[in-house]
Amino acid sequence: MPPPNPPSDPPIPSSILILGAGVFGLSTALSLSHHPSFRSTRLTLVDRFATPHAATSSVDSSRLVRADYADPAYAALGAAANAFWKGSEWGADGRYRQSGLCLLAEKGGGRGEGYVRGSLENVTRGKREREREREGEGVRVLDGREEVRRFYEGSLGGDVGEWGYVNWESGWVDAEKVMRWARKRVEDEGRVECLTGEVTELLYTGDGARMLGAKLASGEEVRAELTVVAMGAWSGRVVDLRGRASATGQILAYVDLNEEQQRKFANVPVPLNLTRGMFVVPSSQGHLKIARHGFGYANPVRIPHPDPRKRRQADGITVSLPRTTIEDPGFWAPREAEQACRETLRRMVPELAERPFSKTRLCWYCDTPKGDYLITYHPDFEGLFLATGGSGHGFKMLPVLGDKIVDCVLRQPPEEFKHKWCWSDSQPEDFLWTDDASRGGPQGMILDAEMKKGSKL
Ligand SMILES: Cc1cc2nc3c(=O)[nH]c(=O)nc-3n(C[C@H](O)[C@H](O)[C@H](O)COP(=O)(O)OP(=O)(O)OC[C@H]3O[C@@H](n4cnc5c(N)ncnc54)[C@H](O)[C@@H]3O)c2cc1C
């Protein structure tokens, strides 16, 4: 008889429950279902929605795909993901478009300039200085407002920034299509049981020390040896993440394009101006999208303490959680946000300057203090793992993220991320503002206060 397998370290759980089927949850489910160590593990995925839903962070007409990061570790991860979008089924059937990305800042040492410099260094590292731009590849520096203006002459036609570079190897994906495809893949493979239900709380042993699973709004309890919380910006509803992760609402506005404009803008590089915090995705799903990559709005709400041991002592805690069209079907952007989008349109795409917005939306980042993901075991509860903290840049990593998450589940976090994705010391602040040097626009805005100032210009 062959000797039994030696016990693995850490022991492999007999069952894993993943809460949330966004980028973090789906990628975890996919990687676990292929990993030999988990071939006997029962895998369950729960989401509030049976199919990817428009109010969640992973669903939209576009998400940027780039290796353009000032931090070399994320630049390398982005480059690894990029290879999948370009060269595999991940990006097939029109899901990925290699339009190029123009990363820009205003000169003078303001916000964003250092990030653009760092990013340029990372994407050109190992290549000859200012390697020549060829059709569809390479990096080209754009120095001065006039050179940038000439670059966009005949397409966007406006002032997108003063200095930066275009990286022809970056682009964007149709995030909605990708999520539908990835979800179907998980379902078709048949390894993961997919349940639909709203998680209302986590289940603990009587002493509160061990995680048992989750309770759904229907009253059903779903149990597992390991629970992975991947509920994106909603994660703070079931785990006390104060000071570590917090929901911030980011504005998006859309204008419809006619067919001629869709053709004209189809392959125009996305301009992302980090000083202004604004960017435009020229053409996806029949519209042009204006977005702010900023500090966002906090939406503080009072909730019962998620830790059962503290629930009776305190009258709850304040955390920032998303407010979406689910709670507010008639949502329209606060005036301040609509103004920022309108100014961006007038400046970057004068041809569409006064075209009405067909839709506005708040999309919620799960923000962490420095913009690092939060992928780690919870130190206080056995059997609880966190896979969240996308901080506005998680989507592009989808093809490679699940494997990294599984490495962390196996307590082998990637060396370059082990101090970034861990459970760090922090003050339990009600909400936080990410400072990763990539954010622009106003800081410290509370959603309710901005809504009270008015909406609809
Ligand atoms: C405006 C905006 C622009 C962005 N741009 C980019 C970009 O250009 N490039 C990039 O790489 N990244 C970008 N991102 C970031 C990226 O989209 C996110 O990091 C990523 O999608 C987050 O995935 P997630 O799985 O953490 O969250 P989500 O996609 O929000 O998934 C969370 C899931 O949990 C479920 N859930 C929540 N509460 C419950 C509950 N109580 N019970 C059951 N299920 C629940 C939700 O239904 C949802 O499916 C952007 C994000 C936003 C908001």
The ligand as an SDF file (V2000), in Angstrom:
LIG
                    3D

 53 58  0  0  0  0  0  0  0  0999 V2000
  -15.4760   53.7000  -11.2470 C   0  0  0  0  0  0  0  0  0  0  0  0
  -14.4920   52.5840  -11.1890 C   0  0  0  0  0  0  0  0  0  0  0  0
  -13.4830   52.5340  -12.1320 C   0  0  0  0  0  0  0  0  0  0  0  0
  -12.5290   51.5240  -12.0770 C   0  0  0  0  0  0  0  0  0  0  0  0
  -11.5730   51.4620  -13.0450 N   0  0  0  0  0  0  0  0  0  0  0  0
  -10.7010   50.4400  -13.0560 C   0  0  0  0  0  0  0  0  0  0  0  0
   -9.7910   50.3080  -14.1190 C   0  0  0  0  0  0  0  0  0  0  0  0
   -9.8100   51.1160  -15.0560 O   0  0  0  0  0  0  0  0  0  0  0  0
   -8.9300   49.2590  -14.1020 N   0  0  0  0  0  0  0  0  0  0  0  0
   -8.9070   48.3520  -13.0720 C   0  0  0  0  0  0  0  0  0  0  0  0
   -8.0830   47.4530  -13.0910 O   0  0  0  0  0  0  0  0  0  0  0  0
   -9.7770   48.4570  -12.0540 N   0  0  0  0  0  0  0  0  0  0  0  0
  -10.6680   49.4680  -12.0270 C   0  0  0  0  0  0  0  0  0  0  0  0
  -11.5740   49.5870  -11.0170 N   0  0  0  0  0  0  0  0  0  0  0  0
  -11.4770   48.6830   -9.8760 C   0  0  0  0  0  0  0  0  0  0  0  0
  -12.0910   47.3450  -10.1130 C   0  0  0  0  0  0  0  0  0  0  0  0
  -13.2850   47.4660  -10.8600 O   0  0  0  0  0  0  0  0  0  0  0  0
  -12.3310   46.7360   -8.7440 C   0  0  0  0  0  0  0  0  0  0  0  0
  -11.0960   46.6730   -8.0300 O   0  0  0  0  0  0  0  0  0  0  0  0
  -12.9100   45.3530   -8.8090 C   0  0  0  0  0  0  0  0  0  0  0  0
  -13.9330   45.2680   -9.7550 O   0  0  0  0  0  0  0  0  0  0  0  0
  -13.4270   45.0060   -7.4350 C   0  0  0  0  0  0  0  0  0  0  0  0
  -13.9290   43.7000   -7.4470 O   0  0  0  0  0  0  0  0  0  0  0  0
  -14.5580   43.1010   -6.1290 P   0  0  0  0  0  0  0  0  0  0  0  0
  -14.7850   41.6710   -6.4080 O   0  0  0  0  0  0  0  0  0  0  0  0
  -13.7340   43.4710   -4.9590 O   0  0  0  0  0  0  0  0  0  0  0  0
  -15.9250   43.9160   -5.9230 O   0  0  0  0  0  0  0  0  0  0  0  0
  -17.3400   43.8030   -6.6540 P   0  0  0  0  0  0  0  0  0  0  0  0
  -17.2010   43.6570   -8.1010 O   0  0  0  0  0  0  0  0  0  0  0  0
  -18.1790   44.9500   -6.1700 O   0  0  0  0  0  0  0  0  0  0  0  0
  -17.9030   42.4470   -6.1090 O   0  0  0  0  0  0  0  0  0  0  0  0
  -18.4680   42.2990   -4.8390 C   0  0  0  0  0  0  0  0  0  0  0  0
  -19.5870   41.2870   -4.9580 C   0  0  0  0  0  0  0  0  0  0  0  0
  -20.1160   41.0760   -3.6690 O   0  0  0  0  0  0  0  0  0  0  0  0
  -21.5020   40.9880   -3.7900 C   0  0  0  0  0  0  0  0  0  0  0  0
  -22.1140   41.3600   -2.5280 N   0  0  0  0  0  0  0  0  0  0  0  0
  -22.0390   42.5450   -1.8900 C   0  0  0  0  0  0  0  0  0  0  0  0
  -22.7410   42.5190   -0.7600 N   0  0  0  0  0  0  0  0  0  0  0  0
  -23.2820   41.2790   -0.6830 C   0  0  0  0  0  0  0  0  0  0  0  0
  -24.1090   40.6470    0.2640 C   0  0  0  0  0  0  0  0  0  0  0  0
  -24.5350   41.2670    1.3770 N   0  0  0  0  0  0  0  0  0  0  0  0
  -24.4700   39.3710    0.0280 N   0  0  0  0  0  0  0  0  0  0  0  0
  -24.0510   38.7040   -1.0880 C   0  0  0  0  0  0  0  0  0  0  0  0
  -23.2680   39.2620   -2.0010 N   0  0  0  0  0  0  0  0  0  0  0  0
  -22.8780   40.5420   -1.8050 C   0  0  0  0  0  0  0  0  0  0  0  0
  -21.8730   41.9440   -4.9100 C   0  0  0  0  0  0  0  0  0  0  0  0
  -23.1280   41.6210   -5.4890 O   0  0  0  0  0  0  0  0  0  0  0  0
  -20.7100   41.7760   -5.8520 C   0  0  0  0  0  0  0  0  0  0  0  0
  -20.9730   40.8550   -6.8760 O   0  0  0  0  0  0  0  0  0  0  0  0
  -12.5600   50.5710  -11.0410 C   0  0  0  0  0  0  0  0  0  0  0  0
  -13.5900   50.6080  -10.0960 C   0  0  0  0  0  0  0  0  0  0  0  0
  -14.5600   51.5930  -10.1710 C   0  0  0  0  0  0  0  0  0  0  0  0
  -15.6480   51.6160   -9.1450 C   0  0  0  0  0  0  0  0  0  0  0  0
  1  2  1  0
  2  3  1  0
  2 52  2  0
  3  4  2  0
  4  5  1  0
  4 50  1  0
  5  6  2  0
  6  7  1  0
  6 13  1  0
  7  8  2  0
  7  9  1  0
  9 10  1  0
 10 11  2  0
 10 12  1  0
 12 13  2  0
 13 14  1  0
 14 15  1  0
 14 50  1  0
 15 16  1  0
 16 17  1  0
 16 18  1  0
 18 19  1  0
 18 20  1  0
 20 21  1  0
 20 22  1  0
 22 23  1  0
 23 24  1  0
 24 25  2  0
 24 26  1  0
 24 27  1  0
 27 28  1  0
 28 29  2  0
 28 30  1  0
 28 31  1  0
 31 32  1  0
 32 33  1  0
 33 34  1  0
 33 48  1  0
 34 35  1  0
 35 36  1  0
 35 46  1  0
 36 37  1  0
 36 45  1  0
 37 38  2  0
 38 39  1  0
 39 40  1  0
 39 45  2  0
 40 41  1  0
 40 42  2  0
 42 43  1  0
 43 44  2  0
 44 45  1  0
 46 47  1  0
 46 48  1  0
 48 49  1  0
 50 51  2  0
 51 52  1  0
 52 53  1  0
M  END
$$$$
